[in-house]
Amino acid sequence: DVTEIEEKEAQAKQEEQIMKEQELSNLLHEKRYLRALGLAISLDRPHTVLTVVKAILKEPEGRRHLEENIVRLRKDQKEAVLAFLVTWNTNSRNCHEAQAVMEMLLKHEAPDSLLQFSGIKSAVESLLPYT
């Protein structure tokens, strides 16, 4: 019977998730945005990533700080952010943040590099009507 082992594994995963949520909250409070972005992306939380982006943009010189943080993300993280911003862009409340992030990606990624992103074709197709 492996039920007990599976329950312990599920409980351990849940505890780990709670710890990550707490860490994310602490990072936002401490204004450690790059780590917060990375953690929110790894947790696959588009809304949390949007919250971090909004928090950065509220700071003095927010666009510059956003640019610094977006540039420092890994390629896979940038791909995830691109997928997230496609959804944000369809909502008028979040389109400005989506456009700001998209501007940073287009500004700092070479076209050849952008073409290597997974899902770039569908992202462009989805972004065009709203941009």
C-alpha positions as CSV (number, residue, x, y, z in Angstrom):
1,D,0.0,0.0,0.0
2,V,1.6,3.2,-1.2
3,T,-1.2,5.6,-0.1
4,E,0.7,6.8,3.0
5,I,3.8,7.5,0.9
6,E,1.8,9.4,-1.7
7,E,0.1,11.5,1.0
8,K,3.4,12.4,2.6
9,E,4.8,13.4,-0.9
10,A,1.7,15.5,-1.5
11,Q,2.0,17.2,1.9
12,A,5.7,17.9,1.3
13,K,4.8,19.5,-2.1
14,Q,2.1,21.6,-0.4
15,E,4.5,22.7,2.3
16,E,7.2,23.6,-0.3
17,Q,4.5,25.6,-2.2
18,I,3.6,27.5,1.0
19,M,7.3,28.3,1.7
20,K,7.7,29.6,-1.9
21,E,4.6,31.8,-1.5
22,Q,6.0,33.2,1.7
23,E,9.4,33.8,0.1
24,L,7.7,35.6,-2.8
25,S,5.8,37.8,-0.4
26,N,9.0,38.7,1.5
27,L,10.9,39.4,-1.8
28,L,8.1,41.8,-2.9
29,H,8.2,43.5,0.5
30,E,12.0,43.9,0.4
31,K,11.7,45.2,-3.2
32,R,14.0,42.4,-4.5
33,Y,12.2,42.4,-7.8
34,L,14.5,40.2,-9.9
35,R,14.3,37.3,-7.5
36,A,10.6,37.9,-7.1
37,L,10.1,37.8,-10.9
38,G,12.2,34.6,-11.2
39,L,10.3,32.9,-8.4
40,A,6.9,33.9,-9.8
41,I,7.9,32.7,-13.2
42,S,9.1,29.4,-11.8
43,L,5.8,29.0,-9.9
44,D,4.0,29.6,-13.2
45,R,2.0,32.5,-11.8
46,P,1.2,35.0,-14.5
47,H,-0.8,37.2,-12.2
48,T,2.0,37.4,-9.7
49,V,4.5,38.3,-12.4
50,L,2.1,41.1,-13.4
51,T,1.9,42.2,-9.8
52,V,5.7,42.4,-9.7
53,V,5.8,44.3,-12.9
54,K,3.3,46.8,-11.6
55,A,5.2,47.2,-8.4
56,I,8.4,47.9,-10.4
57,L,6.6,50.5,-12.6
58,K,5.3,52.3,-9.5
59,E,8.8,52.9,-8.3
60,P,10.7,56.1,-9.2
61,E,12.4,55.5,-12.5
62,G,10.2,52.3,-12.7
63,R,10.7,51.8,-16.5
64,R,14.5,51.8,-16.1
65,H,14.3,49.3,-13.2
66,L,11.9,47.2,-15.3
67,E,14.3,47.2,-18.2
68,E,17.2,46.2,-15.9
69,N,15.2,43.3,-14.5
70,I,13.9,42.0,-17.8
71,V,17.3,42.1,-19.4
72,R,18.7,40.0,-16.6
73,L,16.2,37.2,-17.0
74,R,17.2,33.9,-18.6
75,K,15.9,33.0,-22.0
76,D,13.4,30.5,-20.6
77,Q,12.1,33.1,-18.2
78,K,11.8,35.7,-21.0
79,E,9.8,33.1,-23.0
80,A,7.5,32.6,-20.0
81,V,7.0,36.4,-19.6
82,L,6.3,36.7,-23.3
83,A,3.5,34.1,-23.0
84,F,2.2,35.9,-19.9
85,L,2.1,39.3,-21.5
86,V,0.1,38.0,-24.5
87,T,-2.7,37.4,-22.0
88,W,-2.2,40.6,-20.1
89,N,-2.3,42.6,-23.4
90,T,-5.9,41.4,-24.0
91,N,-7.1,43.2,-20.9
92,S,-7.3,47.0,-21.0
93,R,-6.3,47.2,-17.3
94,N,-3.1,45.4,-17.9
95,C,-2.2,46.3,-21.5
96,H,0.2,49.1,-20.5
97,E,2.3,46.8,-18.4
98,A,2.2,44.2,-21.2
99,Q,3.4,46.9,-23.7
100,A,6.1,48.0,-21.4
101,V,7.5,44.5,-21.0
102,M,7.1,43.8,-24.7
103,E,9.1,47.1,-25.4
104,M,11.9,45.9,-23.2
105,L,12.0,42.5,-24.9
106,L,12.0,44.0,-28.4
107,K,14.6,46.6,-27.4
108,H,17.1,44.2,-26.0
109,E,16.6,40.9,-27.9
110,A,17.9,40.6,-31.4
111,P,15.3,39.5,-34.0
112,D,17.1,36.2,-34.5
113,S,17.1,35.6,-30.8
114,L,13.4,36.4,-30.6
115,L,12.7,33.9,-33.4
116,Q,14.2,31.2,-31.3
117,F,11.7,31.7,-28.5
118,S,9.2,28.9,-28.2
119,G,5.7,30.0,-29.1
120,I,6.9,33.2,-30.8
121,K,4.6,32.8,-33.8
122,S,1.4,32.3,-31.8
123,A,2.5,35.2,-29.5
124,V,2.9,37.6,-32.4
125,E,-0.3,36.5,-33.9
126,S,-2.1,37.1,-30.6
127,L,-0.4,40.4,-29.9
128,L,-1.0,42.0,-33.3
129,P,-4.8,42.7,-32.9
130,Y,-4.4,44.3,-29.5
131,T,-1.2,46.3,-30.1
